[in-house]
Amino acid sequence: MKNRGFTLIELLVVVTIIAVLALALGFSFQGWIGGYKIESQTKDLYADMMAARISAMQTNTSHFVVVTSDADRGQYSVFEDANGNGAYDAGTENVMQKFTNPKILDYPLLCNGAECDDVVTFNPKGIASPNGTIHLDKGDNNPDYDCIVVFSTRINIGKWDDDDEECDAK
């Protein structure tokens, strides 16, 4: 007797294998997307901080990066010192050119281990204050970059080490 076709059991086995593979790839893809979003937003914050620093030196005017966060999201804004006093005066500073305020992030920001409510100031010489660490709360995601370390004379991007509670700057 000639056997033409597949049995119902063979068909169910193949469909089950395909379903398991699709499910596994779906979870992997979701984790990858979460890590990518965190890394992208960290790089955007880093680039905007570098732009504020460069603009401060070019225009000989202090610039401010105002970083805030709550339990759900972080946000930051970049301003130029409007009155030339070198201090951030909320509501009176100019938005840095070519910048949309505020930039909303999908994840909470932590500054030196606590919720952010901080202003990073870049003086006309490009010197930053205060020194500290800003990182995105990555949850279960594993991005390559998720933190920024601000030093007086440089800004580094890196990966947050949960064990040591510090940013391993690259």
VOBA-1610 file (N, C-alpha, C; in pm, whole numbers, padded with zeros to 5 digits, always signed):
BEGIN
Met+00083-00117+00000Met+00000+00000+00000Met+00088+00124+00000Lys+00058+00218-00092Lys+00136+00340-00100Lys+00089+00441+00004Asn+00185+00508+00065Asn+00154+00606+00169Asn+00178+00745+00112Arg+00074+00818+00089Arg+00087+00953+00033Arg+00037+01053+00137Gly+00127+01140+00186Gly+00086+01242+00281Gly+00144+01220+00420Phe+00099+01304+00512Phe+00148+01301+00649Phe+00037+01256+00742Thr+00076+01195+00849Thr-00024+01159+00949Thr-00053+01281+01036Leu-00160+01276+01105Leu-00198+01385+01194Leu-00094+01405+01304Ile-00037+01300+01353Ile+00065+01308+01458Ile+00190+01377+01406Glu+00234+01345+01287Glu+00352+01412+01229Glu+00326+01561+01213Leu+00209+01593+01167Leu+00174+01733+01149Leu+00171+01808+01282Leu+00115+01749+01386Leu+00112+01812+01518Leu+00252+01829+01576Val+00340+01735+01556Val+00478+01746+01605Val+00548+01864+01539Val+00533+01878+01408Val+00598+01987+01336Val+00541+02122+01380Val+00410+02132+01393Val+00347+02257+01437Val+00391+02292+01579Thr+00402+02194+01667Thr+00447+02218+01804Thr+00591+02270+01806Ile+00678+02211+01727Ile+00818+02255+01721Ile+00825+02400+01671Ile+00749+02432+01568Ile+00748+02568+01515Ile+00696+02666+01620Ala+00592+02629+01694Ala+00537+02715+01797Ala+00638+02741+01908Val+00710+02638+01951Val+00810+02655+02057Val+00922+02747+02009Leu+00969+02729+01887Leu+01075+02816+01833Leu+01027+02960+01822Ala+00906+02981+01774Ala+00852+03116+01761Ala+00839+03183+01898Leu+00795+03110+01997Leu+00781+03163+02132Leu+00917+03202+02190Ala+01016+03116+02171Ala+01151+03144+02222Ala+01209+03268+02154Leu+01193+03279+02023Leu+01245+03395+01951Leu+01171+03522+01989Gly+01041+03510+02017Gly+00963+03627+02058Gly+01013+03685+02189Phe+01039+03602+02287Phe+01092+03651+02415Phe+01231+03710+02397Ser+01313+03648+02316Ser+01447+03700+02291Ser+01440+03836+02224Phe+01349+03851+02129Phe+01333+03976+02058Phe+01287+04088+02151Gln+01194+04059+02242Gln+01145+04159+02336Gln+01259+04209+02426Gly+01343+04118+02473Gly+01458+04158+02555Gly+01556+04243+02478Trp+01575+04209+02353Trp+01668+04285+02268Trp+01615+04426+02245Ile+01485+04439+02221Ile+01425+04570+02198Ile+01437+04657+02322Gly+01412+04601+02441Gly+01424+04677+02565Gly+01566+04727+02586Gly+01665+04639+02564Gly+01805+04680+02577Gly+01842+04787+02476Tyr+01791+04774+02355Tyr+01821+04871+02250Tyr+01764+05009+02286Lys+01641+05013+02340Lys+01580+05141+02378Lys+01661+05211+02487Ile+01703+05134+02587Ile+01782+05193+02696Ile+01914+05247+02642Glu+01980+05167+02561Glu+02109+05208+02504Glu+02092+05332+02417Ser+01988+05337+02337Ser+01962+05451+02250Ser+01937+05578+02331Gln+01856+05568+02436Gln+01826+05685+02518Gln+01947+05730+02598Thr+02030+05637+02641Thr+02153+05674+02712Thr+02247+05749+02618Lys+02259+05700+02495Lys+02346+05766+02397Lys+02292+05904+02361Asp+02160+05920+02354Asp+02102+06051+02326Asp+02134+06150+02439Leu+02118+06107+02563Leu+02150+06193+02677Leu+02298+06230+02676Tyr+02384+06133+02649Tyr+02528+06157+02642Tyr+02560+06260+02533Ala+02501+06241+02415Ala+02527+06333+02303Ala+02477+06474+02336Asp+02360+06484+02400Asp+02308+06616+02436Asp+02393+06683+02544Met+02447+06605+02636Met+02537+06664+02737Met+02666+06713+02672Met+02718+06635+02579Met+02840+06678+02507Met+02811+06804+02425Ala+02694+06810+02361Ala+02657+06927+02282Ala+02644+07050+02372Ala+02587+07034+02491Ala+02576+07145+02585Ala+02714+07193+02628Arg+02803+07101+02652Arg+02939+07137+02693Arg+03012+07214+02581Ile+03001+07162+02459Ile+03067+07228+02345Ile+03006+07365+02321Ser+02873+07375+02329Ser+02806+07503+02308Ser+02846+07605+02415Ala+02864+07558+02538Ala+02907+07648+02646Ala+03043+07709+02614Met+03133+07627+02561Met+03267+07677+02528Met+03263+07767+02405Gln+03179+07733+02306Gln+03174+07814+02183Gln+03109+07949+02206Thr+03005+07953+02287Thr+02931+08078+02308Thr+02980+08156+02430Asn+03073+08097+02505Asn+03125+08159+02627Asn+03013+08190+02726Thr+02917+08095+02734Thr+02799+08108+02821Thr+02775+07975+02891Ser+02739+07981+03016Ser+02708+07857+03088Ser+02586+07788+03026His+02587+07655+03032His+02475+07573+02985His+02438+07477+03097Phe+02310+07440+03098Phe+02258+07354+03205Phe+02182+07236+03146Val+02206+07118+03202Val+02127+06999+03170Val+02048+06967+03297Val+01917+06984+03289Val+01829+06961+03404Val+01772+06821+03391Val+01805+06734+03487Val+01766+06594+03483Val+01668+06567+03597Thr+01550+06514+03563Thr+01450+06480+03664Thr+01394+06341+03636Ser+01336+06280+03737Ser+01281+06147+03721Ser+01174+06121+03825Asp+01084+06031+03791Asp+00990+05979+03889Asp+00997+05827+03880Ala+00902+05758+03938Ala+00907+05612+03942Ala+00890+05549+03804Asp+00829+05620+03709Asp+00799+05561+03579Asp+00891+05607+03467Arg+00928+05735+03465Arg+01003+05789+03353Arg+01103+05894+03399Gly+01202+05912+03314Gly+01296+06020+03335Gly+01279+06123+03225Gln+01333+06241+03247Gln+01333+06343+03144Gln+01448+06439+03169Tyr+01489+06507+03063Tyr+01593+06607+03079Tyr+01571+06720+02980Ser+01626+06835+03015Ser+01616+06955+02932Ser+01752+07022+02929Val+01780+07094+02821Val+01908+07162+02807Val+01880+07311+02787Phe+01946+07394+02870Phe+01924+07538+02867Phe+02057+07612+02855Glu+02046+07736+02804Glu+02159+07828+02797Glu+02134+07940+02898Asp+02239+07984+02966Asp+02227+08088+03068Asp+02185+08220+03002Ala+02062+08263+03030Ala+02007+08383+02965Ala+02060+08512+03025Asn+02079+08515+03157Asn+02120+08640+03221Asn+02269+08645+03253Gly+02342+08540+03222Gly+02488+08542+03239Gly+02536+08531+03381Asn+02450+08488+03474Asn+02495+08479+03614Asn+02560+08345+03647Gly+02560+08251+03554Gly+02626+08122+03577Gly+02550+08025+03663Ala+02426+08061+03701Ala+02344+07974+03785Ala+02212+07947+03712Tyr+02159+07828+03735Tyr+02033+07791+03671Tyr+01917+07860+03743Asp+01844+07940+03668Asp+01726+08009+03719Asp+01605+07950+03646Ala+01530+07864+03714Ala+01418+07795+03650Ala+01319+07893+03590Gly+01279+07868+03468Gly+01179+07950+03400Gly+01233+08071+03327Thr+01358+08107+03349Thr+01412+08226+03283Thr+01523+08195+03183Glu+01569+08073+03179Glu+01681+08038+03090Glu+01631+08008+02949Asn+01719+08025+02850Asn+01686+07998+02710Asn+01706+07850+02678Val+01613+07796+02601Val+01631+07659+02553Val+01747+07659+02455Met+01837+07561+02468Met+01951+07553+02377Met+01899+07537+02234Gln+01962+07606+02139Gln+01919+07601+02000Gln+01916+07457+01949Lys+01822+07430+01862Lys+01804+07298+01799Lys+01776+07189+01902Phe+01710+07225+02010Phe+01681+07127+02115Phe+01536+07140+02155Thr+01466+07028+02165Thr+01327+07026+02207Thr+01321+06987+02353Asn+01262+07072+02436Asn+01253+07045+02579Asn+01112+07005+02615Pro+01094+06923+02714Pro+01193+06829+02765Pro+01198+06703+02680Lys+01304+06628+02692Lys+01314+06498+02627Lys+01267+06394+02728Ile+01165+06320+02691Ile+01106+06220+02779Ile+01169+06084+02751Leu+01208+06015+02856Leu+01268+05882+02844Leu+01167+05776+02886Asp+01183+05656+02835Asp+01092+05546+02867Asp+01122+05480+03001Tyr+01234+05514+03061Tyr+01277+05449+03185Tyr+01315+05554+03287Pro+01302+05522+03417Pro+01344+05618+03521Pro+01495+05642+03518Leu+01536+05761+03555Leu+01677+05795+03568Leu+01714+05793+03716Leu+01832+05745+03744Leu+01885+05748+03880Leu+02014+05829+03881Cys+02025+05921+03974Cys+02145+06003+03989Cys+02212+05967+04120Asn+02333+05915+04111Asn+02408+05874+04229Asn+02326+05781+04318Gly+02247+05692+04255Gly+02173+05591+04328Gly+02034+05631+04374Ala+01992+05757+04352Ala+01859+05802+04394Ala+01786+05860+04274Glu+01655+05883+04290Glu+01581+05946+04181Glu+01641+06082+04150Cys+01648+06113+04022Cys+01713+06236+03979Cys+01627+06359+03999Asp+01688+06461+04045Asp+01636+06597+04047Asp+01759+06685+04055Asp+01832+06693+03945Asp+01966+06750+03947Asp+01987+06842+03827Val+02081+06933+03840Val+02122+07021+03731Val+02271+07005+03712Val+02311+06967+03592Val+02454+06960+03559Val+02487+07090+03486Thr+02583+07163+03539Thr+02620+07292+03483Thr+02753+07280+03409Phe+02757+07337+03288Phe+02881+07347+03211Phe+02915+07494+03202Asn+03030+07534+03263Asn+03068+07675+03259Asn+03130+07708+03123Pro+03161+07834+03096Pro+03216+07872+02965Pro+03347+07802+02928Lys+03417+07746+03024Lys+03540+07670+02994Lys+03512+07522+02973Gly+03384+07480+02983Gly+03348+07340+02963Gly+03361+07255+03088Ile+03387+07317+03201Ile+03400+07244+03327Ile+03260+07210+03379Ala+03239+07083+03413Ala+03108+07037+03460Ala+03103+07031+03611Ser+02985+07058+03665Ser+02962+07040+03808Ser+02813+07014+03827Pro+02773+06936+03923Pro+02855+06854+04011Pro+02897+06725+03940Asn+03000+06662+03995Asn+03042+06531+03944Asn+02943+06427+03994Gly+02920+06324+03914Gly+02828+06220+03957Gly+02795+06123+03846Thr+02704+06033+03875Thr+02664+05928+03782Thr+02514+05937+03756Ile+02477+05924+03629Ile+02337+05918+03588Ile+02319+05785+03516His+02221+05707+03559His+02195+05583+03484His+02046+05555+03471Leu+02012+05487+03362Leu+01874+05448+03339Leu+01847+05320+03414Asp+01732+05312+03476Asp+01692+05190+03547Asp+01657+05086+03442Lys+01746+04991+03420Lys+01733+04898+03308Lys+01642+04780+03335Gly+01602+04758+03458Gly+01516+04643+03489Gly+01585+04512+03454Asp+01517+04426+03378Asp+01574+04297+03339Asp+01651+04304+03208Asn+01657+04420+03144Asn+01725+04433+03016Asn+01876+04435+03036Asn+01949+04408+02929Asn+02095+04403+02938Asn+02158+04484+02823Pro+02150+04618+02831Pro+02211+04699+02725Pro+02362+04709+02743Asp+02430+04748+02636Asp+02575+04768+02643Asp+02610+04897+02717Tyr+02524+04999+02702Tyr+02545+05127+02768Tyr+02417+05168+02839Asp+02429+05204+02966Asp+02310+05249+03039Asp+02343+05351+03147Cys+02466+05403+03148Cys+02500+05504+03249Cys+02600+05605+03193Ile+02604+05721+03258Ile+02695+05829+03221Ile+02762+05879+03347Val+02894+05894+03340Val+02970+05947+03452Val+03016+06087+03414Val+02980+06184+03498Val+03017+06323+03474Val+03132+06358+03567Phe+03246+06391+03507Phe+03361+06442+03580Phe+03374+06590+03546Ser+03458+06661+03616Ser+03476+06804+03589Ser+03518+06829+03445Thr+03611+06747+03395Thr+03668+06774+03264Thr+03629+06674+03155Arg+03545+06577+03189Arg+03505+06480+03086Arg+03372+06416+03122Ile+03312+06356+03020Ile+03187+06282+03036Ile+03208+06146+02972Asn+03187+06040+03048Asn+03205+05905+02996Asn+03073+05829+02997Ile+03057+05742+02900Ile+02940+05656+02892Ile+02985+05515+02930Gly+02898+05436+02991Gly+02940+05303+03033Gly+02823+05212+03063Lys+02854+05104+03133Lys+02756+05003+03170Lys+02748+04995+03321Trp+02626+04999+03374Trp+02603+04996+03517Trp+02630+04858+03572Asp+02709+04852+03680Asp+02740+04726+03748Asp+02655+04722+03875Asp+02553+04634+03874Asp+02463+04626+03989Asp+02532+04579+04115Asp+02633+04493+04102Asp+02702+04440+04219Asp+02780+04549+04292Asp+02857+04628+04217Asp+02938+04733+04277Asp+02863+04867+04288Glu+02746+04875+04227Glu+02666+04998+04221Glu+02750+05116+04171Glu+02811+05093+04055Glu+02889+05198+03991Glu+02887+05176+03841Cys+02924+05282+03770Cys+02927+05278+03624Cys+03067+05239+03579Asp+03075+05131+03502Asp+03203+05091+03442Asp+03217+05169+03313Ala+03281+05285+03321Ala+03293+05374+03205Ala+03383+05312+03099Lys+03346+05336+02976Lys+03423+05279+02864Lys+03507+05385+02801
//
